[in-house]
């Protein structure tokens, strides 16, 4: 599997983590979340979850109002909540 824009694949032989990292920056705010293969049942499923979360975050950011060119605090908290809810509890 190959990395895509805003999604990076992490596969290391010497590390316990394998999965996808979502990272997006807009209007002075950055959002990052890891989607491990173990929690989602494999690479394709973790990629699908990461892509869905990325689409949700982009839709939220594009539809939000800016305050002095930056994202509003409420938009930032909504985005962080979306990312927190994206990972299933173990």
C-alpha positions in Angstrom: 0.0 0.0 0.0 1.3 3.4 -0.9 0.9 6.7 1.0 -1.6 9.2 -0.2 -2.0 13.0 0.3 -2.6 13.6 4.1 -2.3 9.8 4.7 1.1 8.1 5.4 1.7 4.4 5.6 3.9 3.3 8.5 5.4 -0.2 8.2 8.6 -1.0 10.1 10.3 -4.3 10.6 11.7 -3.3 14.0 8.6 -1.5 15.4 5.4 -2.8 16.8 3.3 -0.1 15.0 1.9 -0.7 11.6 -0.9 1.4 10.2 -1.8 4.8 8.7 -1.2 8.3 10.0 -3.7 11.0 9.1 -2.1 14.5 9.2 -3.8 17.7 7.9 -3.0 21.3 8.4 -5.4 24.2 7.6 -5.6 27.8 8.6 -2.9 27.5 11.3 -4.2 24.3 12.9 -2.8 20.8 12.5 -4.7 17.5 13.2 -3.0 14.2 13.4 -4.3 10.7 14.2 -2.9 7.2 13.9 -5.0 4.3 12.6 -3.3 1.1 13.7 -3.9 -2.1 11.7 -4.3 -4.1 14.9 -7.4 -2.2 16.0 -9.1 -2.2 12.6 -8.2 -5.7 11.5 -5.7 -5.1 8.8 -4.3 -2.5 6.4 -7.3 -2.0 4.1 -9.7 -1.5 7.0 -7.4 1.0 8.8 -7.0 2.8 5.5 -10.7 3.0 4.9 -11.2 4.4 8.4 -8.5 7.0 7.9 -9.9 8.0 4.5 -13.4 8.4 6.1 -12.0 10.5 8.9 -10.0 12.6 6.4 -13.1 13.3 4.4 -15.1 14.2 7.6 -12.4 16.6 8.7 -12.0 18.2 5.3 -15.8 18.8 5.1 -15.9 20.3 8.6 -12.9 22.6 7.9 -14.2 23.7 4.4 -17.6 24.6 5.8 -16.3 26.5 8.9 -16.0 30.2 9.4 -12.6 31.7 10.0 -11.7 34.2 12.8 -8.8 36.4 11.7 -7.8 33.8 9.1 -7.7 31.0 11.6 -10.1 28.2 12.5 -12.5 29.0 15.3 -12.0 27.2 18.6 -15.3 25.4 18.2 -14.2 24.1 14.8 -10.9 22.9 16.3 -12.7 21.1 19.1 -15.2 19.5 16.7 -12.3 18.2 14.5 -10.5 16.8 17.5 -13.7 15.1 18.7 -14.2 13.5 15.2 -10.6 12.2 15.3 -11.0 10.9 18.9 -14.2 9.0 18.0 -12.6 7.5 14.8 -10.5 4.9 16.8 -12.5 2.0 18.3 -11.9 1.3 22.0 -9.8 -1.8 22.6 
